[in-house]
Amino acid sequence: MPKVELKSAADIAMLRISGGLAADVLRMIAEHVKPGVTTNQLDKLCHDYIVDVLHAVPINIGYHGFPKTICTSVNHVICHGIPSDKVLRDGDIINIDVALTKDGWHGDTSRMYCVGQPSILAQRLVTTTYEAMRAGILAVKPGATFGDIGYAIQSVAHKEGFSVVREYCGHGIGRIYHEDLQVLHYGQPGTGLTLQTGMVFTIEPMINAGKRHSKELADGWTVVTKDHSLSAQWEHMVAVTETGFEVLTPWPDGYGEYSALSA
């Protein structure tokens, strides 16, 4: 049984700040995600913004040896893509994952971006993955279970003929980056731990256009689809409130074409 730390109102207030800053990095970088840019360039922009503008700490650098500020997962990369001199091209899809600390509290969030004009399949995958994350978040309330969250996510993905990656999951978060709490993105209703007010964790489904199977590359970080199919991911930090949930990483620029998230 994992030891679950319930956060106080004061703790959640601090996580609201760190989560909001992480989301602001994703807002800032959006206009720079375009054909011809390298993922290294995106990484430097995010690093400098976190340090010089937000006065926060980019926590990924050196985390278990990870060399960069952000994770940049392009096309068939599921997660943990390392920024490099890879040039983005028209039609690519990319997940950018940002993690930082402010006053000792962590913020962790990611978004998908389309580079130029994506294919119909790529756009459908990106949208479906967002809706899967949203369904998981909407299932959050005291008395629900983590199985309810996973079932909500997989139901959306499977309805569209997509698969859910099982090797990677959401996690508890607070003063520690990855707390001892796993949030699976698949499951059965009524199973798993019961949600309690004060729990804070990420919901970050990885959905593949093909089969769910993954493999890690020789760099020890980059995870790709075994069948080379496209993959997408979205991530929010969520707190369980007395009446439902609060998203701690809301987008400063709003949800645009995507369905809004509110309890």
Secondary structure as UniProt FT lines:
FT   HELIX           9..29
FT   HELIX           30..32
FT   TURN            35..36
FT   HELIX           39..48
FT   HELIX           49..53
FT   STRAND          57..58
FT   TURN            59..62
FT   HELIX           63..65
FT   STRAND          70..74
FT   TURN            75..76
FT   STRAND          77..79
FT   TURN            90..91
FT   STRAND          93..102
FT   TURN            103..104
FT   STRAND          105..114
FT   HELIX           120..138
FT   TURN            142..143
FT   HELIX           146..159
FT   TURN            160..161
FT   STRAND          163..164
FT   STRAND          170..172
FT   STRAND          179..183
FT   TURN            189..190
FT   TURN            197..198
FT   STRAND          200..203
FT   STRAND          206..208
FT   STRAND          214..216
FT   TURN            218..219
FT   STRAND          223..225
FT   TURN            226..227
FT   STRAND          231..233
FT   STRAND          235..240
FT   STRAND          245..247
FT   TURN            252..253
FT   TURN            256..257
//
